[in-house]
Amino acid sequence: METGDEECSSSYVECGTHESVRLRSVQHSASINLDLDSEDIAEKVFRVLNVDKDPNRSHVTRKLSVNGCHLHIDIVSMDRTSLRKSMVNVLEMCDLAKATIDLVHARKWLNFDE
């Protein structure tokens, strides 16, 4: 997992036209690459995470992609606090989705001894 909040790893975005004043803002980013054991599980977790969006007020953008059994998550934010909260949220959702998938595949709720 890579996180960027230093000047060398942050990107500067310039806004405006030729007639307006150029504004600069620092963006913080994190890239997360998760190995989810199989492409099927990675696709299912991708669909779960794709539904759960960050609120507009957080100014966070999140891009998800699946490459084989790996789920790749890119998160960009204007401030470190929102970046951290988004990272925690996405990792908790991944854990919950993966645990649910594992439970369904194991069928632990079935008791064949009766």
Kinemage of the C-alpha trace (Angstrom):
@kinemage 1
@onewidth
@group {chain A} dominant
@subgroup {mainchain}
@vectorlist {calphas} color= white
{ca met a 1} P 0.000 0.000 0.000
{ca glu a 2} L 1.352 3.403 -0.915
{ca thr a 3} L 0.224 6.683 0.538
{ca gly a 4} L 1.278 10.084 -0.670
{ca asp a 5} L 1.103 13.195 1.451
{ca glu a 6} L 4.514 14.700 0.862
{ca glu a 7} L 5.373 17.288 -1.751
{ca cys a 8} L 7.267 14.753 -3.868
{ca ser a 9} L 4.354 12.279 -3.962
{ca ser a 10} L 1.534 14.799 -4.183
{ca ser a 11} L 0.276 16.173 -7.436
{ca tyr a 12} L -0.445 19.819 -8.033
{ca val a 13} L -3.562 20.701 -9.958
{ca glu a 14} L -3.802 24.100 -11.616
{ca cys a 15} L -7.261 25.530 -12.203
{ca gly a 16} L -8.439 28.494 -14.241
{ca thr a 17} L -8.190 30.076 -17.677
{ca his a 18} L -5.696 32.454 -19.275
{ca glu a 19} L -7.540 35.449 -17.842
{ca ser a 20} L -8.033 34.171 -14.318
{ca val a 21} L -5.580 33.667 -11.514
{ca arg a 22} L -4.034 30.222 -11.378
{ca leu a 23} L -4.903 28.364 -8.174
{ca arg a 24} L -2.904 25.463 -6.814
{ca ser a 25} L -4.181 22.717 -4.540
{ca val a 26} L -2.423 19.692 -3.099
{ca gln a 27} L -4.029 16.289 -3.528
{ca his a 28} L -3.216 13.372 -1.257
{ca ser a 29} L -3.549 9.846 -2.586
{ca ala a 30} L -3.373 6.190 -1.615
{ca ser a 31} L -3.118 3.077 -3.772
{ca ile a 32} L -4.238 -0.224 -2.286
{ca asn a 33} L -3.729 -3.578 -3.996
{ca leu a 34} L -5.538 -6.508 -2.314
{ca asp a 35} L -5.078 -10.190 -3.165
{ca leu a 36} L -8.520 -11.772 -2.706
{ca asp a 37} L -7.637 -15.426 -3.539
{ca ser a 38} L -9.687 -15.691 -6.753
{ca glu a 39} L -10.983 -13.550 -9.600
{ca asp a 40} L -14.582 -14.442 -8.682
{ca ile a 41} L -14.172 -13.134 -5.125
{ca ala a 42} L -12.371 -10.017 -6.371
{ca glu a 43} L -15.279 -9.288 -8.758
{ca lys a 44} L -17.852 -9.746 -5.975
{ca val a 45} L -15.979 -7.451 -3.575
{ca phe a 46} L -15.559 -4.941 -6.422
{ca arg a 47} L -19.345 -4.863 -6.944
{ca val a 48} L -19.959 -4.399 -3.198
{ca leu a 49} L -17.485 -1.511 -2.972
{ca asn a 50} L -18.743 0.081 -6.170
{ca val a 51} L -22.168 0.605 -4.569
{ca asp a 52} L -20.741 2.244 -1.418
{ca lys a 53} L -19.708 5.797 -2.352
{ca asp a 54} L -17.964 8.436 -0.262
{ca pro a 55} L -20.157 11.443 0.613
{ca asn a 56} L -19.783 14.506 -1.644
{ca arg a 57} L -18.753 16.692 1.284
{ca ser a 58} L -15.565 14.635 1.780
{ca his a 59} L -14.180 15.598 -1.681
{ca val a 60} L -12.767 12.086 -2.101
{ca thr a 61} L -12.607 10.236 -5.392
{ca arg a 62} L -12.181 6.492 -5.452
{ca lys a 63} L -11.361 4.341 -8.487
{ca leu a 64} L -11.685 0.570 -8.359
{ca ser a 65} L -10.424 -2.051 -10.779
{ca val a 66} L -9.971 -5.814 -10.833
{ca asn a 67} L -6.960 -7.530 -12.345
{ca gly a 68} L -7.231 -11.286 -11.895
{ca cys a 69} L -7.549 -12.033 -8.191
{ca his a 70} L -6.328 -8.542 -7.246
{ca leu a 71} L -8.569 -5.610 -6.374
{ca his a 72} L -6.849 -2.282 -6.999
{ca ile a 73} L -8.173 0.818 -5.218
{ca asp a 74} L -6.972 4.379 -5.881
{ca ile a 75} L -8.178 7.069 -3.474
{ca val a 76} L -7.542 10.805 -3.960
{ca ser a 77} L -8.495 13.495 -1.460
{ca met a 78} L -7.870 17.164 -0.826
{ca asp a 79} L -7.040 16.548 2.859
{ca arg a 80} L -5.367 13.751 4.812
{ca thr a 81} L -8.239 13.252 7.257
{ca ser a 82} L -10.737 12.460 4.499
{ca leu a 83} L -8.170 10.203 2.831
{ca arg a 84} L -7.629 8.273 6.064
{ca lys a 85} L -11.359 7.900 6.728
{ca ser a 86} L -11.990 6.706 3.182
{ca met a 87} L -9.147 4.174 3.427
{ca val a 88} L -10.486 2.805 6.715
{ca asn a 89} L -14.014 2.598 5.290
{ca val a 90} L -12.972 0.808 2.099
{ca leu a 91} L -10.783 -1.704 3.965
{ca glu a 92} L -13.554 -2.455 6.484
{ca met a 93} L -16.020 -2.981 3.619
{ca cys a 94} L -13.524 -5.321 1.911
{ca asp a 95} L -13.103 -7.341 5.109
{ca leu a 96} L -16.866 -7.567 5.644
{ca ala a 97} L -17.566 -8.586 2.039
{ca lys a 98} L -14.745 -11.171 2.036
{ca ala a 99} L -15.870 -12.622 5.390
{ca thr a 100} L -19.453 -12.906 4.121
{ca ile a 101} L -18.327 -14.632 0.917
{ca asp a 102} L -16.135 -17.045 2.922
{ca leu a 103} L -19.049 -17.830 5.274
{ca val a 104} L -21.377 -18.579 2.360
{ca his a 105} L -18.795 -20.795 0.656
{ca ala a 106} L -18.091 -22.708 3.892
{ca arg a 107} L -21.822 -22.984 4.761
{ca lys a 108} L -20.977 -22.940 8.470
{ca trp a 109} L -24.571 -22.219 9.429
{ca leu a 110} L -25.642 -25.702 8.250
{ca asn a 111} L -25.530 -28.478 10.825
{ca phe a 112} L -25.592 -31.963 9.266
{ca asp a 113} L -25.245 -33.827 12.606
{ca glu a 114} L -28.963 -33.635 13.432
